[in-house]
């Protein structure tokens, strides 16, 4: 009985494995992009900004940091 189960499961493992690695690669790429955007905004903030621009920067940073928390695990 176990041999029949393995014969049924092995082809599924072969099909699922490439998808998992491509998903991981996509997540790493997205993670790097989010981190780069955060660094860009932080650099802009170091060069000075108006009150209104500061609110926009903070809102965008909050969004990006939330996204980084979800994506970069």
Helices and strands as residue ranges (DSSP letters): H 2-46, H 51-71
